[in-house]
Structures are given as structure tokens and as C-alpha cells.
Amino acid sequence: MQHLYLKTTLLLLLTLLLSSCADDNFYQQDALVQPGEYDLPPAGADSVWVVAGRHYDRNWLHRLFWGNHHRDSWTTPVQLPVFDLSRVKGGMKVVKKGGGFQTSSFQLQDSLGRIYAFRSIDKNPVQVLAKFWQPTFVTNILRDQISSANPYGALIIPDLAEAAGVFHSSPALYYVPKSDTAFGVYAEAVQGKVYMLEEKFDGMADTLRIFGNVAGFADSEDALRDRYETNTHHFDQKAFARARLLDVLVGDWDRHKGQWDWAVYAEGTDTIYKPIPKDRDQVFLKMKDGAIPAIATSKLMARKFNSFGPKIKDVKALMINARFIDERLIHELTREEWVAIAKDMQEKLTDVVIEKAVHNLPPPIYTLKGADVIQNLKNRRDQLPEVAAEMYEILASEVTIAGTDQPDIFRVRRLDDDRTEVTLSRPAQNGTPGKVLYQRTFFRKETEKITLHGLSGGDVFLVEGDVAEGILVEVYGGLGEDEITDKSTVEGWRKMTHIYDTERGNEIDFGTEAKDLTTRDVRVHAYDREGN
């Protein structure tokens, strides 16, 4: 009987939704607490009491189906400083308006030339929908589900990152008065809203002490382009693994390539990129506490919207959005290196560090959430070595190793039935000595396939070793005149080296093991360098 009642209720709810339109007045007009709205003490000079999102306050039936999420944080008054463009950071100016599909944002510059991002903490996801759905109930649903994000979660991150050895910004929250006109033609976009101000890292004026002897900064587009164009640019894979473990610790599932800047360092003739995570909008997500979101975020559907809790239950879900960049920037580390980084972070993220970090929440929000967040972070910290091993295993299943547009040397050695070693080297040329750029031993029980991409240089590939069993190795020569030689043998009828290239312009020795998959189609050279 109860099951029938639930089905009937769901049917009535869906019928109501399907007949409804997008609410043009969904959002509150002003975050400022109004006279008589709450019984609060005076805010003090240059501060006010605000409510980040009254529009997320819903009745019990709505919460039953769509979740409590972080509605209490969005609807609890907090005290924030008032943003004054002429006074904050010594006076600032608007450089340009930015923003993706959901967030209203600006790039600001202070009197010393430092660049900042100024982003609304509330979002309007309507633009991610196809135009057909934008006027419908779907817009209402998506807007309401923004309540699953913790509007103040980013304030916890700096202390955690500092202790863990991960670069970070230092966000601060402000209220922009409803009467503010300092943003000129953009004034309406900011008036009456809560915004987050945090450093951007574009030029040397933005350098902080934490970066040490930094030579500059790059975004992911530029860093990836340079990495593939020349064999003198490299990513610090251990630093990136450390940053990714911090992401999983705080439940930050949205770590695509646009969520990173890079500190640039010169090491002799080479350039090293170290990660700077940014845009911590999705930390501490709470999504599975409503009947419909719980179904929608299951492993069979929108799995990546993984809720933050005392246990890291689904590591793979937290890696979905970062798959492109993870596969390219942390494919050299061994299991032992992953676990060693996790254990080091575990030691540094002490109880005192975690408690101090969570105390950065506004006091009313700390009263609501602090104890739970602290305990959850401590529990998740204790899982880090196991999480690191699982991240390693997920990434080790199929590994792609790309060279550059310059000449590269790939050497694959089938060491025995269980182990295969891959080395990528830069040849000596023009007075520059050769250098090993990549070296890793793969294990057959962990890795099903290794793919090599030579890209545009005239590259050399050598596969050797006689074994009874081995890992499938795919070789994509890429543009340029390549020399590909397979001297290996693997017992059995299946060929375990596959060679992809154009039929002409290359010197290829297939030996007895390689499968000839050459073609006249130049699309065989394609490799997604930048995730576009």
C-alpha cells in the first residue's frame, strides 16, 4: 500500500511539473536581511547581515522528493563585509566581465596590478540546457538543485591546502549593495548579491610567497599546448597527484581542465608546471538526501554528482569530470608513489589543521555544519592511502603516453610475463643532451593496454622482449617520418602490438608480433591534446 502511495504521489508530482513553466522570479531580489526579518545583533561597521539564497527554502514535501541539501546554509543569515570597489584591496577596477554558463563573474584589478576573480556564489544553470527546455519546469529543477552546493565551503580549503602542500587562492565573501553602481553597465548583475573575491594567477604581479622562485603562470590551454609542441615542457605529476587527492578529500567532483592554473618554473633548459586549483564551487556537495536526486545520481545515471560524507564511497565518480586531464598528467606515478603522497598528506592534515580550517566558516554556518564537516574530513583523511591506491588502479587500466611535435624515442621492453617497461626519451640534438622524459613499469594484472602517440615529430619506436604473456601495446606514429620496429614476441595467436600510421613515408618493421593497421586515412594521426 505504501509503495502504491509513493508511485501515485510521484505521478502527480511529475504531472504537475510537466505542466509548469520556468519561474521568472525564482531568485531573491536582495540578499540583505530586511528590518524585522530576523532578530539579529547589529552587524558592525562596513558589514551587514545577508541570506545567500532565500529561494532555496522549501516545504517538507518538496524536500522529501528533492532533498534538504544545504538549504539551511543558504537560508541562514551570516555577517559579511560590504564590497566597495573603490576601497577593497586599495581600490579596484573592472577589467572585464567573464563567467561560464552558470556563474556571473568579473575580472578585477587592484592598485598594484594584481588580478582577481569576482564570482557570484549563487548560480543560474539555465544556459546549460537546450533552448527547448529553458522555458520549462526543467529550469526550475536545475535552479533548485544548486542548493546541493555548500555556499561557504570554499572558505575551508586554504588551510587544508596549505597543510597538504597544495597551492591555493584565499577566497573572501562580500555583499554588493542593491544601490551599488560602481560596476557601470554591469551593475544590475551584481546588485544585492553575495560574491566571492579570490586571486587569479596571470602574471608576475600576482605572485605570492607560496610560489617561491616562480617564473610566471599559465592556464591549462597554454600549458598543454606547450607540453605537446616541445619536449622541454613537463607537468609535475607528483604535485598534481597531491592536488587531486585533496580534491577527493573535500568531495570536489568538478575538476576539469578549466579548473586549474599553473605556476611555471625554469629548471635548466626545461620548464615545469605545478598545479594551482581554483573555482572550489562544488566542495562538500550534498545531493543524495532526496528521493529523486538519489536516483538521478546513482552509478547508472549522473554518477559524478557524488555527495560528501564520512566515507569516500565512490572514488571513480569523483574522477569522471577530470578524466581528460588525469589521464595526461598523472600517468607515470607508481602505486607506491601514490600511496606515499597520501600518507604524507595524512600526517600533515592533523586534527588541529582540520578544525582550524572548518572554523573559517561564518559562525552561524559553523554552528550548523562545523562538527559534521570536521568529523567527515577526519574520517576521509584516514582513508587517503586506500583512496590513492584506487585512483592508481583506475588510471592504470589503460594508459596513453604522448610524445611531442619534436623527435622522440619510445622504447617498450617486455621484461617478463607480468612486467612491461616504457621509456620516452628526448634525443640529443643541436648541442642539447638527450634526456629520459618518462619511465614506468606496467604490470599485466593492472594494465590492459598501453597506447603510444608520437604526434608530429619524426619519432623512433622500438618494441622488444620475448614473453609468454604480455600487455597490448598500440603505437600511433603520428605526423612525420617515423621509424617503428617490433622485435618482441608474445606466445599465442593474438598479436599484442598494433601499429597505426599512414602507409607511406614511414619505415616500419612489423616483425612477427605486430599487427599492421596502417591506412591512407590521415585521421589516424588524431590525438586530443587540449580536450576541446
Number of C-alpha atoms within 10 A of each C-alpha: 6 7 8 9 10 11 12 12 13 15 12 12 13 13 11 11 16 12 9 14 15 18 13 8 8 15 17 15 14 20 24 23 17 11 8 7 7 11 7 13 7 10 14 11 8 10 15 20 23 26 23 28 26 21 18 24 18 15 9 11 9 13 16 14 17 23 25 23 25 22 26 18 24 26 18 18 23 21 22 22 18 18 19 17 19 13 10 12 13 10 14 20 16 18 13 10 14 14 14 10 13 15 15 19 21 21 20 23 20 19 13 12 14 19 23 24 22 26 22 24 21 22 18 19 20 19 13 14 14 9 10 7 15 17 17 17 19 18 22 21 14 16 22 23 21 23 28 25 23 23 28 24 20 25 20 23 22 18 20 24 21 16 18 23 17 22 22 21 22 14 22 16 24 21 28 24 19 16 11 16 15 15 16 9 8 13 15 14 12 24 20 21 24 26 23 20 21 21 22 21 24 18 15 13 12 16 20 13 7 12 16 10 12 18 15 19 24 20 18 20 16 13 22 22 14 17 21 21 17 16 21 19 23 20 20 13 19 17 19 20 24 21 22 23 23 23 22 26 26 26 25 25 27 21 25 17 20 15 16 17 24 22 24 22 19 14 10 7 8 12 18 19 26 25 27 23 23 21 18 23 19 25 25 27 25 25 25 22 17 18 14 15 20 18 14 16 18 15 14 8 10 14 18 20 27 26 29 25 19 17 16 22 14 16 18 20 21 26 24 17 17 18 15 17 19 21 17 18 19 22 19 21 18 17 15 13 16 24 20 14 19 26 19 15 24 19 13 17 23 16 15 9 15 22 21 15 20 24 17 19 19 17 13 14 22 17 12 13 17 20 13 15 22 19 16 20 24 20 16 22 28 19 18 24 21 15 24 26 17 18 23 22 15 17 21 25 16 16 21 16 20 20 28 24 21 19 23 24 19 24 18 22 18 24 16 16 16 18 18 23 16 20 16 22 19 21 18 11 9 6 6 10 9 11 13 11 16 16 16 14 18 24 18 18 12 16 21 16 19 21 16 22 23 29 25 21 20 20 26 21 22 18 24 17 17 16 16 11 17 27 22 20 22 20 24 26 30 27 22 19 18 24 17 21 19 22 16 21 22 21 13 9 7 11 17 20 26 19 22 19 25 23 15 11 12 17 13 19 15 18 13 13 20 23 17 16 15 17 13 10 10 12 11 17 18 12 14 7 17 15 11 5
